[in-house]
Every structure is written in C-alpha cells, then in structure tokens.
C-alpha cells in the first residue's frame, strides 16, 4: 500500500532510498522476491523536477522564437506579393487604356507613369 509521508518525516539525503520505492507484488505468495520495484535512477526528486521544468521552459522559449521569426518572414513575403499584385494590376489597367483616347492620368491619378496628354 502506497502512503504519502510529509516532507519533514520523509527520507533525508543520508537515508537509503531503496526503502522508499513503491513496490509491486507479482502475485506469488510465500516466495521471496515476488515483488518488483523500479530502478533508483528513475526516482523523481526535486532536482529532477527542476531540471525537467528548465528544459521545458527552454524548449518553450525556442518555439516562441521560431514562431516569431516565421511570422516576420511570412509578413514580409505577403507584403512583397501584394506589392507585385498591385503593380501587375496597374500594368493591366495601363495596357487596357493605353490605346483608348482617355488620358491615363485621369483614370489613375496616382499612377507614376506620365503621359503626353497630362
């Protein structure tokens, strides 16, 4: 039966930790060594928990850094593509009205292309 022991009553650093391992009975009654216990290296101590927490926080920080870098790259790429789309659209409009009689500067006043009629 597994019982919890308060911190002040628990094992010290000088105590043998083999006594405090949770054992599992194998079901063979009367036979010596019919129970199993995990290896001592698998015991969870405060040091192990602290190390695990530090690793988790470092990994979390790394993921957030990667996410921010990826988001910045994506916004730059999106802005570049939108600029290309706008330029292509302006070129299509300019091509459409190039042969018409209406001056381009009246249709697209913000267009940087200058015509003879304006």
VMD Tcl script that draws the C-alpha trace (Angstrom):
set ca {
  {0.00 0.00 0.00}
  {1.36 3.38 -1.00}
  {1.14 6.08 1.66}
  {2.29 9.64 1.48}
  {4.77 10.89 4.03}
  {5.14 14.55 4.86}
  {8.35 16.27 3.83}
  {9.77 16.55 7.35}
  {9.19 12.82 8.01}
  {10.42 11.65 4.61}
  {13.89 10.48 3.64}
  {16.96 12.62 4.20}
  {19.87 12.88 1.83}
  {21.71 10.37 4.03}
  {18.92 7.76 4.06}
  {18.82 4.77 1.77}
  {16.21 5.48 -0.89}
  {15.65 1.79 -1.67}
  {13.29 1.61 1.30}
  {11.00 4.33 -0.06}
  {10.43 2.84 -3.52}
  {6.87 1.77 -4.33}
  {6.86 -1.98 -4.84}
  {4.51 -4.02 -6.99}
  {3.55 -7.55 -5.93}
  {3.75 -10.18 -8.64}
  {1.09 -12.41 -7.07}
  {3.28 -15.30 -5.92}
  {2.65 -15.57 -2.21}
  {5.24 -17.08 0.08}
  {8.04 -16.79 -2.45}
  {10.85 -14.45 -1.60}
  {11.47 -11.75 -4.21}
  {7.97 -11.93 -5.64}
  {7.67 -8.18 -5.92}
  {9.14 -5.64 -8.29}
  {10.46 -2.13 -7.75}
  {11.71 0.46 -10.23}
  {15.38 1.27 -10.50}
  {16.62 4.00 -8.19}
  {17.71 6.14 -11.11}
  {14.02 6.52 -12.01}
  {13.07 8.11 -8.70}
  {11.50 11.54 -9.03}
  {13.29 14.04 -6.85}
  {13.03 17.80 -6.59}
  {16.28 18.10 -8.56}
  {14.85 16.01 -11.41}
  {11.64 18.06 -11.44}
  {13.59 21.31 -11.52}
  {15.74 20.06 -14.40}
  {12.67 18.93 -16.33}
  {11.00 22.31 -15.78}
  {14.08 24.17 -17.03}
  {14.23 22.00 -20.15}
  {10.53 22.59 -20.78}
  {10.86 26.36 -20.40}
  {13.90 26.45 -22.71}
  {12.02 24.45 -25.33}
  {9.00 26.73 -24.99}
  {11.20 29.81 -25.43}
  {12.80 28.24 -28.51}
  {9.38 27.51 -30.04}
  {8.14 31.06 -29.45}
  {11.31 32.46 -31.01}
  {10.86 30.25 -34.08}
  {7.20 31.25 -34.31}
  {8.02 34.96 -34.22}
  {10.74 34.59 -36.85}
  {8.40 32.62 -39.09}
  {5.63 35.17 -38.66}
  {8.00 38.01 -39.56}
  {9.19 36.17 -42.69}
  {5.60 35.48 -43.70}
  {4.51 39.11 -43.31}
  {7.46 40.26 -45.44}
  {6.65 37.70 -48.11}
  {2.96 38.64 -48.03}
  {3.75 42.35 -48.39}
  {6.09 41.62 -51.30}
  {3.47 39.53 -53.10}
  {0.73 42.10 -52.52}
  {3.01 44.78 -53.97}
  {3.63 42.60 -57.02}
  {-0.10 42.02 -57.45}
  {-0.82 45.75 -57.26}
  {1.91 46.51 -59.81}
  {0.60 43.82 -62.14}
  {-2.93 45.19 -61.78}
  {-1.77 48.73 -62.57}
  {0.11 47.45 -65.61}
  {-3.02 45.69 -66.86}
  {-5.10 48.83 -66.42}
  {-2.43 50.90 -68.15}
  {-2.29 48.43 -71.01}
  {-6.08 48.43 -71.30}
  {-6.33 52.21 -71.51}
  {-3.13 52.82 -73.45}
  {-4.92 52.54 -76.77}
  {-8.01 54.42 -75.64}
  {-8.46 58.14 -76.15}
  {-8.88 58.91 -72.43}
  {-5.60 60.02 -70.84}
  {-4.28 57.61 -68.25}
  {-3.66 60.33 -65.67}
  {-7.43 60.99 -65.48}
  {-8.19 57.33 -64.89}
  {-5.35 56.64 -62.45}
  {-4.30 59.96 -60.90}
  {-1.84 58.30 -58.50}
  {-0.11 56.33 -61.24}
  {3.58 57.29 -61.51}
  {3.51 56.77 -65.30}
  {3.35 60.13 -67.13}
  {1.64 60.52 -70.48}
  {1.83 63.24 -73.12}
  {-1.75 64.46 -72.60}
  {-1.38 65.25 -68.87}
}
mol new
graphics top color blue
foreach p $ca { graphics top sphere $p radius 0.5 }
foreach p [lrange $ca 0 end-1] q [lrange $ca 1 end] { graphics top cylinder $p $q radius 0.2 }
display resetview
